[in-house]
Amino acid sequence: MAARDLEMGHQPHPLLHHLVVDTEHDGRVGVLRAVAPDVDDIRLESIFRVPVAPPVAWLRAEAGGTEWTTPLAAIGEVPDTPGTAREHSVDDGGREGADRV
């Protein structure tokens, strides 16, 4: 069964907005920002259909910065440790707010 499309190929994931570890990139830790297709061609005009590409995990460091992508199979939940924020609040504009535990 295919995942429900949230818009423009974005899919739900149980770890969305949570810290995850990226095993494809030497255990780098980041916030899972989206599960969506990754495309090589950058277009400036409007996109009217979802790109035909497999979904990947879109991650960003907890402190912010440039997003990176990794295969969905390469992400896993960060183990609970004292003082680690588990979920990050994101407003409708995609801006992160105060961390939620």
N, C-alpha and C positions, 0 to 999 in steps of 0.2 A: 504494500500500500504506500503510495507516495505521500510525502509530508504536505501539509496544508500550506499553500502559498500565502504569505502575509501581504505582499505587494512587490512587484518587480523582481520576483524570484526569491525574496527573503523568506526563510523558513523558521518555524519555531524550533527551539532546542532547550533541553532542561538546564543547561549551563549558561544560557544567555544572560549577560550582565554579571557573570560570576568570574572570579579568578580561575584561570586554567593553566595547566602546564603544557607546553608545546614540545613534544618529544622529537619532532622533526628538526627543530632548531635548538639542539643542545639543552633542552629543559628550560628554555626561556619561559617566563611567566607573564601573562597578560590578561586583560579583561576581554572576554568573548563579546564582541560588539555586534556581530551579525553572522548569519549563515546564509550565504548567497553566492551566485555564480561569480567567478572571476573571469574577466575578459581582457584580452590583450589590446584590442583597439579602443582608444579613448575617443569618444565622439562629443562634439560640442552641441550638436542638435538634439532635440528631444528624442527619447527612446519610447517607442510605442509598443514593443513586445519584449518579453523576457529573453535575455540572451540564452542561446542553446549551449550550455556549459554545465558541468557538474558543480554542485555547491561546495564551497570551501569555508573554513572558519576564518573570520576577519577578527584579528586581535590587535590590541593596543596596550602598551605598557600602562601599569596602574597610575603612574605619575603623568601620563599623557605622552604625546609624541606621534610619530608616524605609525600608521597601521601596517600590519603585515598579514599575509595569508598563509594558511597551512592546510593540509588535508584534514578532513573531519576525523579520520581515524587516528590522527596524531595528537589530539587534545584529550586531556583528562582533568578531573577535578583536583584542585590543590588540596592536600590534606589539611584538616583543621589544625590551626596553631593559634595559641593565645595572641590576641591583638591583630589578627588577620581579618580584614573586611571580607565577608563572603559574597555580598551582592552590592552592586553599585547602582544608585538611582540615576536615571537618565530622563531628561525632560523631553517633550515632544520635538524639540529642535535638535536632539541628539547630544545636548550638552550634559556633562556629568555633574551631579550635585553631591550632596553629602552621602557618605557611604552608609549602607544599611547592613546590619549584621543579621 
